[in-house]
Amino acid sequence: MSTENRTITVDLTIDNFYPGETVQTFVLSAVVGAPESFVEDELQDWATDELFEFTGTGRTHGDSSYDVTITGSSEAALLGRSFEFG
């Protein structure tokens, strides 16, 4: 089945790390483009393209990093997958 223009739904738990503080946020039922591949490097690229936009809490200064965990998904192969940014 072609994944071109196919979308999936994901629930995310995001740990937003800032100096001296971690802020956890949640995203429910986000519709994103489906990954074209489940090869590890390509999946990280997919996460950067599709999931990174959900990170952050509006801070515009200082160091930050983010851990995104897929806690729900219409694509079962993604359940429990985590991605690090920053």
BELRADA-V810915 format. One record per backbone hydrogen bond with DSSP energy under -0.5 kcal/mol. CO is the residue of the C=O (numbers start at 1). NH is the residue of the N-H. If there is no record, write none. Layout:
CO_NH + CO_NH
//
This chain:
3_6 + 6_34 + 8_32 + 9_74 + 10_30 + 11_71 + 11_72 + 12_27 + 13_69 + 14_16 + 14_25 + 15_17 + 15_67 + 16_18 + 16_23 + 17_65 + 18_21 + 21_18 + 22_24 + 23_16 + 25_14 + 27_12 + 30_10 + 30_32 + 32_8 + 39_43 + 40_44 + 41_45 + 42_46 + 43_47 + 44_48 + 45_49 + 46_50 + 47_51 + 47_52 + 51_54 + 52_55 + 63_19 + 65_17 + 66_85 + 67_15 + 67_69 + 68_83 + 69_13 + 69_71 + 70_80 + 72_11 + 74_76 + 75_78 + 76_79 + 78_81 + 81_70 + 83_68 + 85_66
//
